Amino acid sequence: GAGVSQTPSNKVTEKGKYVELRCDPISGHTALYWYRQSLGQGPEFLIYFQGTGAADDSGLPNDRFFAVRPEGSVSTLKIQRTERGDSAVYLCASSPGYGNTEAFFGQGTRLTVV
Amino acid sequence: GQQLNQSPQSMFIQEGEDVSMNCTSSSIFNTWLWYKQDPGEGPVLLIALYKAGELTSNGRLTAQFGITRKDSFLNISASIPSDVGIYFCAGRGGATNKLIFGTGTLLAVQP
């Protein structure tokens, strides 16, 4: 597609439920990033894929968070046993590849845990 | 989570004024990016910098990659109302080349 696409744009879930957030990167981009942004804060790094593998998952806050990118394109961020503190905007970005390249963002998924 | 120090935190200026903001890191970066974010939207890339000392312009925006590779600056000249938004720096580096963001600068422009 022309840009990074994230679905759904909004998600409301009950505490304790499981959610999946999807990211479709720009076609041909090999690097994919997930960030979490709370109100009034900058994007907080979660995980970074280069191809199918997670190059750096040091930002995942705990083992309830997991992300996959099985074919090196679409990625899914999975959150188990959601907590109210997980409420935030989850942003995805892609870039052409490893190294000094620009990263382009989707519009984000606003997750609200009630 | 890890974030870069960005200042000022907010700026309230008159239309036509120039604006400067900066970002500092304790780590060396090999890329600096500057983004603007409007409410309800994802960050939009404004300028990318790849070499220490590099000075790059995009219209009324000018950004510099600090020679120490630990800082970057963004200047906006002759501000206009549509410049309103939150500006973020982002640096890439380290062993895994991940992209880390600054804390953001909120810019308000009064016509």
Interface residues (C-beta under 8 A of the other chain):
Chain A: V4 Y33 Y35 R36 G40 Q41 G42 P43 E44 F45 L46 Y48 A55 D56 S58 G59 P61 L91 A93 Y98 G99 N100 T101 E102 A103 F104 F105 G106 Q107 G108
Chain B: G1 Q2 Q3 L4 Q6 N30 T31 L33 Y35 G40 E41 G42 P43 V44 L45 A48 Y50 F88 A90 R92 T96 N97 K98 L99 I100 F101 G102 T103 G104
